[in-house]
C-alpha cells in the first residue's frame, strides 16, 4: 500500500485511440503516441501503457474502456478522438455510459484552455469520469491539443487516482506539478 492507501508499483495507464481510419490501418495514429509521449514526459513514477485503437463505434468504445478499467486494471484511461460534433463522434457518450460518476471540471478546464487558442473549442465535448477505481479522461484528437489539454488537467489527476486508491503517480514538477492537499 502507498501512503494514500492504494497499491504501489507500476501504474497501468490505458491509451485508447478512437478513429475509424486508424483502426482500419488507413491512417497512422498520431493521438495515442502523443498521449504516450506526454505521459512519459510528465510522470516520474513507473508506469506501463495499455494501448489500443478502436473505430468510432459506441459499443466498441464502451467495451474497450470497460476492459481497460476492469480487466487490465488501469488506474487511468486516456482517450483521444471522437469528441467533436460530427455524427460519428461518440466518445463522450460511450464514456458516460460506462462511468459511475462524471467529473465536469475536466471538460470545463480543457475547453477553457483550448478556447484561448481557437474559437472552435466550443465545439469540443471532452469529459472525464470514474469507472470503479479508474479515472477516464477524453481528449481531442490533435497532438497539439492533446498536450494543451493534458497540461491543463494533469495537476489534478494524481490526486484523483490517490482518492480512488490507485498507485501513487509522481510527476516531474518542472513540467507539471501534481496538486495534493497539505497533510494536517
PyMOL commands that set and color helices and strands:
alter all, ss='L'
color gray80, all
select helices_A, chain A and resi 20-23+31-42+58-70+91-98+104-115+119-123+143-163
alter helices_A, ss='H'
color red, helices_A
select strands_A, chain A and resi 11-18+47-54+76-80+101-102+128-131+134-139
alter strands_A, ss='S'
color yellow, strands_A
deselect
rebuild
show_as cartoon
